[in-house]
Amino acid sequence: MTPKEKSKKLVDRFRLLVLRREYNVSERLIIELAKQCALICVDEIINIGSNPNNPTGLYYWQEVKQEINKL
């Protein structure tokens, strides 16, 4: 899965979670909340999964984070 595909999948999953709460908010706000949730998730993965001997995974998640911010 490309970083762009992963970023969309993460945001979509959190978007569904926010939608299930049935808040009376705009779609744009729901997407922003979902993006923030996804970014927190990716930051945690980067922070605890950083392995200097295998930077490939770190680069992937940094790219995912960049793609989330583009949504």
C-alpha positions in Angstrom: 0.0 0.0 0.0 1.4 3.4 -1.0 1.8 6.1 1.7 -1.0 8.0 -0.1 -3.4 5.0 0.0 -2.5 4.3 3.7 -3.1 8.0 4.6 -6.6 7.9 3.0 -7.4 4.6 4.6 -6.5 5.9 8.1 -8.4 9.1 7.8 -11.4 7.3 6.4 -11.4 4.9 9.3 -11.3 7.7 11.8 -13.9 9.6 9.8 -16.3 6.7 10.2 -15.7 6.7 13.9 -16.4 10.4 14.2 -19.5 10.0 12.0 -20.8 7.3 14.3 -20.9 9.8 17.2 -23.6 11.7 15.2 -22.2 15.1 16.1 -24.0 18.0 14.4 -20.8 19.3 12.7 -19.8 20.0 9.1 -18.2 17.4 6.9 -15.0 19.5 6.8 -14.7 19.5 10.6 -15.3 15.7 10.6 -12.4 15.3 8.1 -10.2 17.6 10.2 -10.9 15.6 13.3 -10.2 12.4 11.5 -7.0 13.7 10.2 -5.9 14.7 13.7 -6.7 11.2 15.0 -4.7 9.6 12.1 -1.7 12.0 12.7 -1.6 11.1 16.4 -1.6 7.4 15.3 1.2 7.9 12.8 3.2 10.0 15.3 3.0 7.2 17.8 4.2 4.6 15.3 7.1 6.9 14.3 8.1 7.6 17.9 8.0 4.0 19.1 8.9 2.2 15.9 12.0 4.2 14.9 14.8 1.8 14.3 18.1 3.3 13.1 19.0 -0.1 11.6 15.9 -0.1 9.4 14.9 3.4 8.3 12.6 2.1 5.5 9.6 1.8 7.9 10.2 5.2 9.3 10.3 6.8 5.9 7.1 5.1 4.9 5.3 6.5 7.9 6.7 9.9 7.4 5.4 9.9 3.9 2.0 8.7 5.2 2.0 11.7 7.6 2.7 14.0 4.7 -0.1 12.5 2.6 -2.6 12.9 5.5 -1.7 16.6 5.7 -2.4 17.0 2.0 -6.0 15.6 2.4 
